[in-house]
Amino acid sequence: MNFIQTRGCDKNTPPSVTFSQAILSPIASFGGLYVPENLPDLGREFLNKHVNSSYKDLAFDLLNRFEIDIDSYVIKEALDLYDKFDNSENPVPVVKVKENLYISELYHGPTRAFKDMALQPFGVVLSSIAQKRGEHYLILAATSGDTGPAALETFKNRSNVQVACLYPDGGTSDVQRLQMVTEDAKNLKVIGINGVFDDAQNALKRLLASEEFKKALKEKNILLSAANSVNFGRIIFQIIYHIHSYLELVRQKAITMGEKVYLNVPSGNFGNALGAYYAWKMGLPVEKIIISSNENNVLTKLIKTGKYDLRDLHVVSTTSPAMDILKSSNIERVLYDMFGYQRTRELMQNLEEKNFYELTSDELAQLQESFDADFCTGDEGKVYIKKTFQKNGYLMDPHTATCMKSYETCSDPKIKTIAYSTAEWTKFSPVIANALTGEVDAQDIKALASISNEAKLEIPSMIKELFSKEIVQKTVIEKEDIEKEILKFL
């Protein structure tokens, strides 16, 4: 399968590239992104075939349907990393929380967040391509809290790659920060910036598109790639768990094969939601994809009004920091799928130049055929956390809690909903402790103990150990100094 460009093709790049080329150089012409030329049509035959398959067998077959140019033994090695999740037989449990609401738990990997689902195998794939080509790569990662730890975990000590990870200093939970700043592998550099996630992501996109930066890297015999969901190597692995979650409901006899469900996705950079959209386009029976946001509710406004308006808007710090994002990169891939490259380029240029674009009424109607949306404040989220724990015995993190409101406001209660839990409770313990016990301003270590006691849950060892590890990554800089700091590291 070939991959093409969301904003059309300039004269300096080929009109289509292979999967490996798209993941090695993820930014396309005019600052656009790569997308599959065609999505495989899975149909009922594929779903029936995998109704009793393991997660790895499902994933292997799906990747084969994309006809990616990666050797089978590399794909198998990458997928074998799911064996290290909490349950090697089922790395993504789907749990019934209330009548017609099921939670797909995506956080059972090494960093306790959903980014492990894509980044664990992605690290193997990218490193193996680099070795096969005899090339060395700098992998850039910008994180609002979960991509960073997962990228560092998958790439540490891998051959032919170095990683520079940018995060907003003060903009992540303590656990997320500790997961990054205690990493001591020589091929990793963690850089805190005085700014917000959008500053980190804008720097990443600028460097990926900068010929001057690439030239400086070339002098060191280093090429450039990225671990963020601008990279389709991330997205392809995010399609799988939506299909798996649907099949889990069939296996649990909650639905019959072919019955439609809602997919309710807490959304920041929109990669998780894009995976759901592609799964639907490929044949998964979906009623609608519901986008759940926090107070940074640009996606809700886009889906409700057709306006993507960042004028006079600033990121608000919330209790669900991984969603504290205003420019959601992967919306671009949906725009391309619906409206084509010319309109996508026009809309994205408007956003970059004017901080605003507006869909036509016909375009908005088309968007609303696939998506609905709502947003949830931090205080509302804490109420949902407490109520769901007390009434249903289920403990969720503040990102997952945003889905509870949109479940009530956007779903037909007669249709089953799969909502996605993107992080374990351990990643955001002060917020959850406050929701459950009223505890205020507790440090993570105290809040973890409080929740463990209240909810009778074990704190996983990989979280407990963070608080006694040495902090080795101490760099915090102004955003203007990012390029200089990365070159110094190399």
C-alpha positions as CSV (number, residue, x, y, z in Angstrom):
1,M,0.0,0.0,0.0
2,N,1.2,3.5,-0.8
3,F,0.7,6.6,1.3
4,I,-0.3,10.0,0.0
5,Q,-0.3,13.6,1.3
6,T,-3.1,15.5,3.0
7,R,-2.3,18.9,1.4
8,G,-1.3,17.7,-2.0
9,C,2.2,17.2,-3.4
10,D,4.9,19.8,-4.0
11,K,7.6,19.3,-6.6
12,N,10.2,18.2,-4.1
13,T,8.5,15.0,-2.9
14,P,7.2,11.9,-4.6
15,P,3.4,11.8,-5.0
16,S,3.2,8.6,-2.9
17,V,5.6,6.7,-0.6
18,T,5.8,3.4,1.1
19,F,4.8,2.8,4.8
20,S,8.4,2.7,5.9
21,Q,9.2,6.0,4.1
22,A,6.1,7.6,5.6
23,I,7.1,6.7,9.2
24,L,10.8,7.7,8.7
25,S,9.8,11.1,7.3
26,P,6.3,11.8,8.6
27,I,5.8,15.4,7.5
28,A,4.6,15.7,3.9
29,S,4.4,18.6,1.4
30,F,3.2,22.0,2.6
31,G,3.4,20.8,6.2
32,G,0.8,18.1,5.6
33,L,0.6,14.5,6.8
34,Y,0.7,11.1,5.2
35,V,-2.5,8.9,4.9
36,P,-3.1,5.5,3.2
37,E,-4.0,5.8,-0.5
38,N,-6.9,3.4,0.3
39,L,-8.1,1.8,3.5
40,P,-8.5,-2.0,3.4
41,D,-12.2,-3.1,3.3
42,L,-12.4,-5.6,6.1
43,G,-16.1,-6.4,6.0
44,R,-18.0,-9.0,8.2
45,E,-15.7,-11.8,7.0
46,F,-12.7,-10.3,8.8
47,L,-14.7,-9.7,12.0
48,N,-16.1,-13.3,12.0
49,K,-12.6,-14.7,11.3
50,H,-11.2,-13.0,14.4
51,V,-14.1,-13.4,16.9
52,N,-12.0,-15.8,18.9
53,S,-8.5,-14.6,17.9
54,S,-5.8,-13.3,20.3
55,Y,-5.0,-9.6,20.2
56,K,-1.7,-10.4,18.5
57,D,-3.3,-12.5,15.8
58,L,-5.9,-9.8,15.1
59,A,-3.1,-7.2,14.9
60,F,-0.9,-9.2,12.6
61,D,-3.7,-9.9,10.1
62,L,-4.8,-6.2,10.1
63,L,-1.3,-5.0,9.5
64,N,-1.1,-7.5,6.6
65,R,-4.3,-6.1,5.1
66,F,-2.4,-2.7,4.9
67,E,0.3,-4.5,2.9
68,I,3.0,-2.5,4.8
69,D,6.6,-3.0,3.6
70,I,7.9,-4.4,6.9
71,D,9.2,-7.9,7.2
72,S,6.8,-10.4,9.0
73,Y,9.5,-11.3,11.6
74,V,9.8,-7.6,12.6
75,I,6.0,-7.2,12.9
76,K,5.9,-10.4,15.1
77,E,8.7,-9.2,17.2
78,A,7.0,-5.8,17.7
79,L,3.6,-7.4,18.6
80,D,5.4,-9.8,21.1
81,L,5.8,-6.7,23.3
82,Y,2.1,-7.0,24.2
83,D,3.1,-10.2,26.1
84,K,4.7,-7.9,28.7
85,F,1.4,-6.2,29.5
86,D,-0.5,-7.2,32.6
87,N,-2.3,-10.0,30.9
88,S,-0.4,-11.4,27.9
89,E,-3.6,-13.2,26.7
90,N,-5.6,-10.0,26.7
91,P,-3.6,-6.7,26.8
92,V,-6.8,-4.7,26.5
93,P,-9.6,-5.8,28.8
94,V,-13.1,-4.5,28.2
95,V,-15.1,-4.0,31.4
96,K,-18.8,-3.5,31.9
97,V,-19.3,-0.4,34.1
98,K,-23.1,0.1,33.8
99,E,-26.0,-0.9,31.6
100,N,-24.9,-0.5,28.0
101,L,-21.6,1.2,28.9
102,Y,-18.3,-0.7,28.6
103,I,-14.8,0.6,29.2
104,S,-11.9,-0.5,27.0
105,E,-8.8,-0.3,29.3
106,L,-5.8,0.8,27.2
107,Y,-3.4,1.4,30.0
108,H,-2.1,-2.1,31.0
109,G,1.4,-1.5,29.5
110,P,4.7,-0.4,31.1
111,T,3.9,3.3,31.4
112,R,0.3,2.8,32.4
113,A,-1.2,4.8,29.6
114,F,-2.7,4.1,26.2
115,K,0.3,5.4,24.3
116,D,2.0,2.1,25.0
117,M,-0.5,0.3,22.7
118,A,1.0,2.1,19.7
119,L,4.5,3.1,20.8
120,Q,5.7,-0.2,22.2
121,P,5.5,-1.9,18.7
122,F,6.4,1.3,16.9
123,G,9.8,1.5,18.5
124,V,10.7,-2.0,17.3
125,V,9.5,-1.2,13.7
126,L,11.3,2.1,13.4
127,S,14.6,0.9,14.9
128,S,14.6,-2.2,12.6
129,I,14.1,-0.1,9.5
130,A,16.9,2.3,10.5
131,Q,19.2,-0.7,11.1
132,K,18.3,-2.3,7.8
133,R,19.0,0.9,5.9
134,G,22.2,1.5,7.9
135,E,20.9,4.9,9.0
136,H,20.8,6.8,12.3
137,Y,17.7,8.7,13.3
138,L,16.8,11.5,15.8
139,I,13.2,10.8,17.0
140,L,11.4,13.9,18.2
141,A,8.6,13.5,20.7
142,A,6.4,16.3,22.1
143,T,4.2,15.2,25.0
144,S,1.3,16.5,27.1
145,G,2.2,13.7,29.5
146,D,1.7,10.2,28.0
147,T,3.5,10.1,24.7
148,G,6.9,11.1,26.3
149,P,7.1,8.2,28.8
150,A,5.9,5.7,26.3
151,A,8.3,6.9,23.6
152,L,11.3,6.9,26.0
153,E,10.4,3.4,27.2
154,T,10.2,1.9,23.7
155,F,13.3,3.5,22.2
156,K,15.7,3.3,25.2
157,N,18.9,1.5,24.3
158,R,17.6,0.7,20.8
159,S,20.2,0.7,18.0
160,N,20.4,3.5,15.4
161,V,18.0,5.9,17.2
162,Q,18.3,8.8,19.6
163,V,15.2,10.5,21.2
164,A,14.7,14.2,22.1
165,C,11.5,14.5,24.2
166,L,9.8,17.9,24.8
167,Y,7.3,18.4,27.6
168,P,5.7,21.5,29.2
169,D,7.4,22.0,32.6
170,G,4.7,22.0,35.2
171,G,2.1,20.8,32.6
172,T,2.1,17.1,33.5
173,S,1.3,15.0,36.5
174,D,4.2,14.2,38.9
175,V,4.2,10.6,37.9
176,Q,4.3,11.5,34.2
177,R,7.2,13.8,34.9
178,L,9.1,11.3,37.0
179,Q,8.6,8.6,34.2
180,M,10.6,10.9,31.9
181,V,13.2,12.6,34.1
182,T,14.4,9.4,35.7
183,E,15.2,7.7,32.3
184,D,19.0,7.3,32.1
185,A,19.6,5.6,28.8
186,K,22.4,7.4,26.8
187,N,20.3,7.7,23.7
188,L,17.5,9.7,25.4
189,K,17.3,13.4,26.1
190,V,14.3,14.9,28.0
191,I,13.7,18.7,27.7
192,G,11.3,20.6,29.8
193,I,10.1,23.9,28.3
194,N,8.6,27.0,29.8
195,G,5.4,26.8,27.9
196,V,2.4,24.5,27.1
197,F,2.0,21.4,25.0
198,D,1.1,23.3,21.8
199,D,4.5,25.1,22.1
200,A,6.2,21.7,22.2
201,Q,4.2,20.4,19.3
202,N,4.7,23.5,17.2
203,A,8.5,23.2,17.8
204,L,8.4,19.6,16.7
205,K,6.5,20.4,13.5
206,R,8.8,23.3,12.8
207,L,11.9,21.2,13.2
208,L,10.5,18.4,11.1
209,A,9.9,20.9,8.3
210,S,13.2,22.8,8.7
211,E,15.8,22.3,6.0
212,E,18.3,24.1,8.1
213,F,17.8,21.8,11.0
214,K,17.9,18.7,8.8
215,K,21.2,20.0,7.3
216,A,22.7,20.4,10.7
217,L,21.7,16.8,11.5
218,K,23.1,15.6,8.1
219,E,26.5,16.9,9.1
220,K,26.3,14.5,12.0
221,N,25.0,11.7,9.7
222,I,21.6,11.8,11.4
223,L,18.2,11.8,9.8
224,L,14.9,13.0,11.4
225,S,11.6,11.4,12.4
226,A,8.9,11.7,15.1
227,A,7.1,9.6,17.6
228,N,4.0,11.8,17.8
229,S,0.7,10.8,16.2
230,V,1.6,13.0,13.2
231,N,3.4,9.7,12.4
232,F,1.2,7.1,10.7
233,G,3.3,4.4,12.4
234,R,1.5,5.4,15.5
235,I,-2.0,5.5,14.0
236,I,-1.9,2.1,12.4
237,F,-1.5,0.5,15.8
238,Q,-4.3,2.6,17.2
239,I,-6.9,1.2,14.8
240,I,-6.4,-2.4,16.2
241,Y,-7.8,-1.9,19.7
242,H,-11.1,-0.4,18.4
243,I,-11.7,-3.6,16.5
244,H,-10.6,-5.7,19.4
245,S,-12.9,-3.9,21.8
246,Y,-15.9,-4.5,19.5
247,L,-15.0,-8.2,19.3
248,E,-14.7,-8.3,23.1
249,L,-18.4,-7.2,23.3
250,V,-19.3,-10.0,20.9
251,R,-17.3,-12.5,23.0
252,Q,-19.0,-11.3,26.1
253,K,-22.4,-11.7,24.4
254,A,-23.1,-8.0,25.1
255,I,-23.8,-7.5,21.4
256,T,-24.4,-9.7,18.3
257,M,-22.1,-9.5,15.4
258,G,-23.0,-6.6,13.2
259,E,-24.8,-4.6,15.9
260,K,-23.7,-1.0,16.0
261,V,-22.0,0.6,18.9
262,Y,-20.9,4.1,19.9
263,L,-17.1,4.6,20.3
264,N,-16.6,7.3,23.0
265,V,-13.0,8.7,22.9
266,P,-11.4,11.2,25.2
267,S,-9.5,13.4,22.8
268,G,-6.5,15.6,22.8
269,N,-4.4,15.3,19.6
270,F,-7.2,13.2,18.0
271,G,-5.0,10.1,17.1
272,N,-7.1,7.8,19.2
273,A,-10.3,9.1,17.6
274,L,-8.7,8.9,14.2
275,G,-8.0,5.2,14.8
276,A,-11.7,4.8,15.6
277,Y,-12.7,6.6,12.4
278,Y,-10.5,4.5,10.3
279,A,-11.8,1.3,11.9
280,W,-15.3,2.4,11.1
281,K,-14.4,3.3,7.5
282,M,-12.9,-0.2,7.2
283,G,-16.1,-1.9,8.2
284,L,-16.5,-1.8,12.0
285,P,-20.2,-1.4,12.8
286,V,-20.3,2.0,14.5
287,E,-23.3,4.2,15.2
288,K,-21.2,7.3,15.8
289,I,-17.8,8.4,17.3
290,I,-18.3,10.6,20.3
291,I,-15.5,13.0,21.1
292,S,-15.0,13.9,24.8
293,S,-13.0,17.0,25.7
294,N,-12.1,19.0,28.8
295,E,-12.3,22.8,29.1
296,N,-10.0,23.1,26.1
297,N,-13.0,22.3,24.0
298,V,-12.0,23.3,20.5
299,L,-13.0,19.9,19.2
300,T,-16.5,20.2,20.7
301,K,-17.0,23.6,19.1
302,L,-15.7,22.3,15.7
303,I,-18.1,19.4,15.7
304,K,-21.1,21.4,17.0
305,T,-20.5,24.6,14.9
306,G,-18.0,23.9,12.1
307,K,-15.7,26.5,13.5
308,Y,-12.1,25.8,14.6
309,D,-11.4,29.1,16.3
310,L,-8.1,29.7,18.3
311,R,-8.3,33.5,18.1
312,D,-7.7,35.0,21.6
313,L,-7.6,31.4,23.0
314,H,-5.0,30.1,25.4
315,V,-4.6,26.6,26.8
316,V,-6.3,26.2,30.1
317,S,-4.6,23.9,32.7
318,T,-7.0,21.2,33.7
319,T,-7.3,18.1,35.8
320,S,-6.9,16.1,32.5
321,P,-3.6,17.5,31.3
322,A,-3.0,15.1,28.4
323,M,-6.0,16.8,26.7
324,D,-4.8,20.3,27.3
325,I,-4.3,20.9,23.6
326,L,-5.7,23.4,21.1
327,K,-4.2,22.3,17.8
328,S,-5.3,18.7,17.3
329,S,-3.0,17.4,14.5
330,N,-5.0,14.4,13.4
331,I,-8.2,16.4,12.6
332,E,-6.3,17.1,9.4
333,R,-6.5,13.5,8.3
334,V,-10.3,13.4,8.7
335,L,-10.6,16.7,6.8
336,Y,-8.6,15.1,3.9
337,D,-10.7,11.9,4.0
338,M,-13.9,13.9,3.8
339,F,-13.0,17.0,1.7
340,G,-9.8,16.2,-0.3
341,Y,-6.4,17.7,-0.4
342,Q,-7.2,21.2,-1.9
343,R,-9.8,22.0,0.8
344,T,-7.6,20.5,3.5
345,R,-4.7,22.7,2.5
346,E,-6.9,25.8,2.4
347,L,-8.4,25.0,5.9
348,M,-5.0,24.2,7.5
349,Q,-3.4,27.3,6.0
350,N,-6.2,29.4,7.4
351,L,-5.6,27.9,10.9
352,E,-1.8,28.5,10.7
353,E,-2.1,32.1,9.4
354,K,-5.4,33.3,11.0
355,N,-5.9,30.8,13.9
356,F,-9.3,30.1,12.4
357,Y,-11.3,28.2,9.8
358,E,-14.9,27.4,9.2
359,L,-16.6,24.5,7.4
360,T,-19.5,25.1,5.1
361,S,-22.9,23.9,6.2
362,D,-22.6,20.8,3.9
363,E,-19.1,20.0,5.3
364,L,-20.4,20.4,8.8
365,A,-23.3,18.1,8.1
366,Q,-20.9,15.5,6.7
367,L,-18.7,15.8,9.8
368,Q,-21.7,15.4,12.1
369,E,-22.7,12.1,10.3
370,S,-19.6,10.6,11.8
371,F,-19.0,12.5,15.1
372,D,-20.8,14.1,18.0
373,A,-19.1,15.8,21.0
374,D,-19.3,17.3,24.4
375,F,-16.9,18.6,27.0
376,C,-16.6,18.0,30.7
377,T,-15.1,20.4,33.3
378,G,-12.7,19.2,36.0
379,D,-15.3,19.6,38.7
380,E,-17.8,17.6,36.7
381,G,-15.2,15.0,36.1
382,K,-14.5,14.6,39.8
383,V,-18.2,14.1,40.5
384,Y,-18.3,11.3,37.8
385,I,-15.1,9.7,39.3
386,K,-16.7,9.6,42.8
387,K,-20.2,8.6,41.7
388,T,-19.0,5.8,39.3
389,F,-16.7,4.4,42.0
390,Q,-19.4,4.5,44.7
391,K,-22.2,3.2,42.6
392,N,-20.4,0.9,40.2
393,G,-17.2,0.0,42.0
394,Y,-15.1,1.3,39.0
395,L,-12.2,3.7,39.4
396,M,-11.3,5.9,36.5
397,D,-8.8,8.6,35.7
398,P,-9.9,12.2,34.9
399,H,-9.5,11.7,31.1
400,T,-11.8,8.7,31.1
401,A,-14.2,10.7,33.3
402,T,-14.9,13.2,30.4
403,C,-16.5,10.3,28.6
404,M,-19.1,9.9,31.3
405,K,-20.7,13.2,30.5
406,S,-20.8,12.8,26.8
407,Y,-22.2,9.2,27.4
408,E,-25.1,10.9,29.0
409,T,-25.5,13.8,26.5
410,C,-24.6,12.2,23.2
411,S,-25.7,8.6,23.3
412,D,-28.9,6.7,22.7
413,P,-29.1,4.7,25.9
414,K,-30.5,1.7,24.0
415,I,-27.2,1.4,22.0
416,K,-24.1,0.0,23.6
417,T,-21.2,2.4,24.2
418,I,-17.5,1.5,24.3
419,A,-15.6,4.3,26.1
420,Y,-11.8,4.3,26.2
421,S,-9.8,4.6,29.4
422,T,-6.5,6.2,28.4
423,A,-4.6,6.1,31.7
424,E,-4.5,4.2,34.9
425,W,-5.6,6.0,38.1
426,T,-2.0,6.0,39.3
427,K,-1.0,8.7,36.7
428,F,-3.3,11.4,38.2
429,S,-3.7,10.4,41.8
430,P,-4.1,13.9,43.4
431,V,-7.2,14.6,41.3
432,I,-8.7,11.2,42.1
433,A,-7.8,11.4,45.8
434,N,-9.6,14.8,45.9
435,A,-12.6,13.3,44.1
436,L,-12.9,10.3,46.5
437,T,-11.8,11.8,49.8
438,G,-11.8,15.6,49.5
439,E,-8.0,15.6,50.0
440,V,-6.6,18.8,48.7
441,D,-3.1,19.5,47.2
442,A,-1.8,16.0,48.1
443,Q,1.5,15.1,46.5
444,D,1.4,12.1,44.2
445,I,3.0,9.7,46.7
446,K,0.5,10.6,49.4
447,A,-2.4,10.6,47.1
448,L,-1.5,7.2,45.7
449,A,-1.4,5.7,49.3
450,S,-4.8,7.4,50.1
451,I,-6.5,5.9,46.9
452,S,-4.9,2.5,47.4
453,N,-6.3,2.5,51.0
454,E,-9.7,3.8,50.0
455,A,-10.2,1.7,46.9
456,K,-8.3,-1.4,48.1
457,L,-6.1,-1.3,45.0
458,E,-2.4,-2.2,44.7
459,I,0.0,0.5,43.4
460,P,1.9,-1.2,40.5
461,S,5.6,-1.6,41.2
462,M,6.7,0.5,38.1
463,I,4.8,3.5,39.7
464,K,6.0,2.9,43.3
465,E,9.6,2.7,42.2
466,L,9.6,6.1,40.5
467,F,9.7,8.0,43.8
468,S,13.1,6.5,44.8
469,K,14.8,6.7,41.3
470,E,17.5,9.3,40.7
471,I,16.4,12.3,38.6
472,V,18.9,12.4,35.7
473,Q,17.2,14.6,33.1
474,K,17.2,18.1,34.6
475,T,17.1,20.3,31.5
476,V,14.3,23.0,31.5
477,I,14.7,25.8,28.9
478,E,12.8,28.5,27.0
479,K,11.1,27.3,23.9
480,E,13.3,29.5,21.7
481,D,16.3,27.4,22.8
482,I,14.9,23.9,21.8
483,E,16.9,23.5,18.6
484,K,20.2,24.6,20.2
485,E,19.6,22.2,23.1
486,I,18.9,19.2,20.8
487,L,22.0,19.8,18.7
488,K,24.0,20.1,21.9
489,F,22.7,16.6,23.0
490,L,23.6,15.1,19.6
